Amino acid sequence: MTIPNFITVARLLCVPAFVYAMLLGNLDLAFALFLAAGISDGIDGFIARHFDQRSELGAYLDPIADKLLLVSVFVMLGYLGELPLWLVVMVVSRDLLIMAAVVVSSLLHKPVAMRPILVSKANTAFQIALALLVLAELAFSAEIGDLRFILLCAVAVLTVLSAAAYLMDWLRHMSGSFDAE
């Protein structure tokens, strides 16, 4: 197993620990786990690229670990009433729709490679920023104020734009308008 794959598996194992810490109200630990998982994502990507340790397993596991962590943090923050339910549903639904599109494409023998697009990368960055901010507020009893609302609005808008962009790309792919290999 390569070092990046090991780090990714550790990040996957962080998810249940993060959820458990949230359920127990150990918000300091939850914040630390989420932050460590985010930092480890950057580290494993750096190692994979700069030391030629990319692997097929890592190409599958890394996005799964990222999505599982982000979905878990949004669900838990929604469960605790720290994020509005409509936003949690929006974020989770977008990811489910993307996964469904990939499955449907494969079942119809028109597999599609879902690569991150710019709006999706921005969406992920703002989701991470919002999650970190809310977790930091909870862990350190801080009030950030308007920044939480601004990030919440940005995540909502970027989630809709990202979902629409992926849907348009998928529809073009399925109709044969372009080849999304």
C-alpha positions as CSV (number, residue, x, y, z in Angstrom):
1,M,0.0,0.0,0.0
2,T,1.4,3.4,-1.0
3,I,1.7,6.2,1.6
4,P,-1.1,8.3,0.0
5,N,-3.4,5.2,0.1
6,F,-2.5,4.6,3.8
7,I,-3.3,8.3,4.5
8,T,-6.6,8.1,2.6
9,V,-7.6,4.9,4.5
10,A,-6.8,6.7,7.8
11,R,-9.0,9.6,6.6
12,L,-11.8,7.1,5.9
13,L,-11.4,5.7,9.4
14,C,-11.6,9.3,10.8
15,V,-15.2,9.6,9.6
16,P,-16.8,7.3,12.2
17,A,-14.6,8.8,14.9
18,F,-15.7,12.3,13.9
19,V,-19.4,11.3,14.0
20,Y,-19.0,9.6,17.3
21,A,-17.2,12.7,18.8
22,M,-20.0,14.9,17.5
23,L,-22.7,12.6,19.0
24,L,-20.8,12.7,22.4
25,G,-20.6,16.5,22.2
26,N,-16.8,16.3,22.1
27,L,-16.6,19.2,19.8
28,D,-12.9,19.9,20.3
29,L,-12.1,16.4,19.1
30,A,-14.5,16.7,16.2
31,F,-12.9,19.9,15.1
32,A,-9.4,18.4,15.4
33,L,-10.4,15.3,13.4
34,F,-12.0,17.3,10.7
35,L,-9.0,19.6,10.5
36,A,-6.6,16.7,10.5
37,A,-8.6,15.0,7.8
38,G,-8.4,18.1,5.6
39,I,-4.7,18.5,6.1
40,S,-4.1,14.8,5.4
41,D,-6.0,15.2,2.1
42,G,-3.6,17.8,1.0
43,I,-0.6,15.8,2.2
44,D,-1.6,12.6,0.4
45,G,-2.3,14.5,-2.8
46,F,1.1,16.2,-2.6
47,I,2.9,12.9,-2.0
48,A,1.0,11.1,-4.8
49,R,1.9,13.9,-7.3
50,H,5.4,14.8,-6.3
51,F,6.7,11.3,-5.5
52,D,4.8,9.5,-8.3
53,Q,2.7,7.4,-5.9
54,R,-0.6,7.7,-7.7
55,S,-2.6,4.6,-7.8
56,E,-5.9,3.4,-9.2
57,L,-7.0,2.5,-5.7
58,G,-6.2,6.0,-4.5
59,A,-8.1,7.5,-7.5
60,Y,-11.2,5.8,-6.2
61,L,-10.7,6.0,-2.4
62,D,-9.6,9.7,-2.2
63,P,-12.9,11.2,-3.5
64,I,-14.9,8.7,-1.5
65,A,-13.1,9.7,1.7
66,D,-13.6,13.4,0.9
67,K,-17.3,13.1,0.1
68,L,-18.0,10.8,3.1
69,L,-16.3,13.3,5.5
70,L,-18.1,16.3,4.0
71,V,-21.5,14.6,3.9
72,S,-21.0,13.4,7.5
73,V,-20.0,16.9,8.8
74,F,-23.0,18.5,7.1
75,V,-25.4,15.8,8.4
76,M,-24.1,16.1,11.9
77,L,-24.1,19.9,11.9
78,G,-27.7,19.7,10.6
79,Y,-28.6,17.2,13.2
80,L,-27.3,19.5,15.9
81,G,-29.3,22.4,14.4
82,E,-26.1,24.3,13.5
83,L,-26.9,24.2,9.8
84,P,-30.3,24.6,8.2
85,L,-31.9,21.3,7.1
86,W,-32.6,22.7,3.6
87,L,-28.9,23.3,3.1
88,V,-28.0,19.8,4.4
89,V,-30.6,18.3,2.0
90,M,-29.3,20.4,-0.9
91,V,-25.6,19.4,-0.3
92,V,-26.4,15.7,0.2
93,S,-28.8,15.5,-2.7
94,R,-26.3,17.0,-5.1
95,D,-23.8,14.3,-4.3
96,L,-26.4,11.6,-4.5
97,L,-27.5,12.9,-7.9
98,I,-24.0,12.9,-9.2
99,M,-23.5,9.3,-8.0
100,A,-26.8,8.3,-9.6
101,A,-25.8,9.9,-12.9
102,V,-22.6,7.9,-12.9
103,V,-24.4,4.6,-12.1
104,V,-27.1,5.3,-14.8
105,S,-24.5,6.1,-17.4
106,S,-22.7,2.8,-16.6
107,L,-25.9,0.8,-16.7
108,L,-26.7,2.3,-20.1
109,H,-23.2,1.4,-21.3
110,K,-22.2,5.1,-21.7
111,P,-19.8,5.4,-18.7
112,V,-18.9,9.0,-17.8
113,A,-15.9,10.1,-16.0
114,M,-17.0,12.7,-13.5
115,R,-14.0,15.0,-13.1
116,P,-14.2,18.0,-10.8
117,I,-15.1,21.3,-12.6
118,L,-14.2,24.7,-11.4
119,V,-17.5,25.5,-9.8
120,S,-17.4,22.1,-8.1
121,K,-14.0,22.9,-6.7
122,A,-15.2,26.2,-5.4
123,N,-18.2,24.5,-3.9
124,T,-16.1,22.1,-2.1
125,A,-13.8,24.8,-0.8
126,F,-16.7,26.8,0.5
127,Q,-18.3,23.7,2.1
128,I,-15.0,23.0,3.9
129,A,-14.7,26.6,5.0
130,L,-18.3,26.6,6.3
131,A,-17.8,23.3,8.2
132,L,-14.6,24.4,9.7
133,L,-16.0,27.8,10.8
134,V,-19.1,26.2,12.4
135,L,-17.0,23.5,14.1
136,A,-14.5,26.2,15.4
137,E,-17.5,28.2,16.7
138,L,-18.7,25.2,18.6
139,A,-15.4,23.9,19.8
140,F,-14.1,27.3,21.0
141,S,-17.4,28.9,22.0
142,A,-16.7,31.7,19.5
143,E,-19.2,33.8,17.5
144,I,-18.0,34.6,14.0
145,G,-21.2,36.5,13.1
146,D,-22.0,37.4,9.5
147,L,-19.2,35.2,8.1
148,R,-21.3,32.1,8.8
149,F,-24.3,33.5,7.0
150,I,-22.1,34.6,4.0
151,L,-20.5,31.2,3.7
152,L,-23.9,29.5,4.1
153,C,-25.3,31.6,1.2
154,A,-22.2,30.9,-0.9
155,V,-22.5,27.2,-0.3
156,A,-26.1,27.2,-1.3
157,V,-25.5,29.1,-4.5
158,L,-22.4,27.1,-5.5
159,T,-24.2,23.8,-4.7
160,V,-27.0,24.7,-7.1
161,L,-24.6,26.0,-9.8
162,S,-22.4,22.9,-9.5
163,A,-25.4,20.5,-9.7
164,A,-26.6,22.4,-12.8
165,A,-23.2,22.3,-14.4
166,Y,-22.8,18.6,-13.8
167,L,-26.4,17.9,-15.0
168,M,-25.7,19.8,-18.3
169,D,-22.5,18.0,-18.8
170,W,-24.2,14.6,-18.1
171,L,-27.1,15.4,-20.4
172,R,-24.7,16.4,-23.2
173,H,-22.7,13.2,-22.7
174,M,-25.8,11.0,-22.7
175,S,-27.2,12.6,-25.8
176,G,-23.8,12.2,-27.5
177,S,-23.2,15.9,-27.9
178,F,-19.6,15.5,-26.7
179,D,-17.3,12.8,-25.4
180,A,-16.7,13.1,-21.6
181,E,-14.0,10.4,-21.2
